[in-house]
């Protein structure tokens, strides 16, 4: 099995994720895969769920917070601006409070609370998660390529769907219980019942959106998750541990891509001893990777002589991953 063959034999896998430790090449592979799929005629969106996103650097385009930006025909890239998302959410709350209670201004104590909540450590991840829900629920593209955060944060991100779902379930049950007790009073205050129903409907809509996004992450027919690994001891150990943790979230693991492989042909040339030792070390680690992961290793990508930035280098990476 090769990476190209995997995509050819699994055309329904339209939600693609690359995971692994930070700095191994996840964003590069995400960009190159999106490029290759777009060149096959598919409409593709590659987007980052990492607050320290670098798609702008790879594509050499300012895309941060600008929504989907067309890179080439069929290929769109998006970096989510969490702060912008939080501000929009705050504005939405202000308008709802003013409308609900007939106020000209949002009360100062509510403003203070919203400002404090915006500084919470999890608020940024929550804002990005909410934006991702909007992206995938819209169903505007043939393929969605997730540029995930490093392993630990990725596990947190993948768990957020179930965390949100549990929270929404509790709030919805509470609203339903309140509605039962309020039925008699609602007959006397019809407008109040409408308000309560509106809140319940909104909660149910949030739950639907979250369930749709979360179900995609674990859909074995539509989703493909690939681990990025390099031939080094710690990277191998971390990937083995991470693979077992990801399995607990039922993430459909489809294979491993080995990055930064020094070409073995260099051993036949006059090279410095340092590089010869690196080659020998990599040979041992590659043998272990093949033993540990077997036929699930779908590609071994060579070390490039320069950074993967700009479309010509992205095309070279796409050819290394999928063939010319």
C-alpha positions, 0 to 999 in steps of 0.5 A, a space after each residue: 500500500 502506498 499513500 497514492 493508492 490509499 487515496 485511490 482505493 478510499 475515495 470516500 475518505 474526505 476528512 484527512 488529518 495529519 498528526 504527530 509531534 510538533 515540527 515533524 512536517 504535519 503542516 507541510 504534508 497537509 499543504 502538499 496533500 491539499 495541493 495534490 488533491 486539487 490538481 486531481 480536480 477536487 475542491 479542497 480546503 486545508 485549514 489549521 486548528 493550531 493557534 500557532 498556524 504556519 500555513 501562511 508561511 508555507 503558501 507564502 500568502 497572508 491568510 490568517 483570519 481571512 476565511 478561505 483563501 484561494 491558492 490555486 484553482 480548487 485549493 483553498 487555505 484557511 487559518 482561524 483567528 481565535 481572537 476574532 471568533 471570540 470577539 464575534 461571540 461576545 458581540 452575539 451575546 451582547 445583542 441577545 441580552 439587549 434584545 431579550 431584556 430591552 436594553 440599550 447597553 449590555 450591563 457592566 457586570 456582564 461585560 466584566 464577566 465576558 472579558 474575564 472569560 475571554 482570557 481563560 486558557 481553554 477559550 482559544 481552543 474552544 473558539 477554534 473548535 467552534 469555527 471548525 464545526 462551522 467549516 465541516 458542517 457547511 459541506 462546501 468542499 470535496 476534501 477537508 485537510 486538518 492541520 492538527 496541533 501537536 499530539 498532546 493538544 490534538 488529543 484534547 481537541 479530539 476530546 472536545 466534541 465529547 466534552 461539549 456534548 456532555 455539557 450541552 446534554 446537561 444544560 438541555 435536560 435542565 431546560 427541559 425540566 424547567 419547561 415542564 415545571 413552567 407549563 402552567 405559568 407559561 399559559 399565563 405568560 405566553 411570551 415567556 414560554 416562547 423565550 424558553 423554547 427559543 433557548 432550548 431550540 438554540 441548545 439543540 442546534 448547538 448539540 446537532 452541530 457538535 455531534 456532526 463535527 465529532 462524528 466526522 472525527 471518528 467516521 471510519 468511512 469518511 475520515 483518514 488519520 495519518 501519523 507523521 514520524 521521523 527516524 529518531 528514537 524519541 519520535 518513534 516512542 512518542 508515536 507508539 504511545 500516541 497511537 494507543 491513546 488515539 485508539 481510545 477516541 476511535 480515531 480511524 488510524 490509516 497509516 504512517 508517513 516517515 519524514 526526513 529520511 536521508 537518501 541511502 545512496 549518499 553512503 556510496 559517496 565521499 561524505 563527512 563522518 558525521 553524515 555517515 553516522 547519521 545514515 547508520 543511525 537512521 538505518 536502524 530506526 527505519 528498520 524499527 519503524 518497519 517492524 513496529 508499523 509494517 505495511 501501515 508505513 505508506 511513504 518514506 519522504 526524503 530530507 529536502 535540501 531547503 524548506 518547503 515554502 512556496 508552490 514549487 517546493 509544495 509541488 516537489 513534496 506532493 510528488 515525493 508523497 504521491 508520485 509524479 
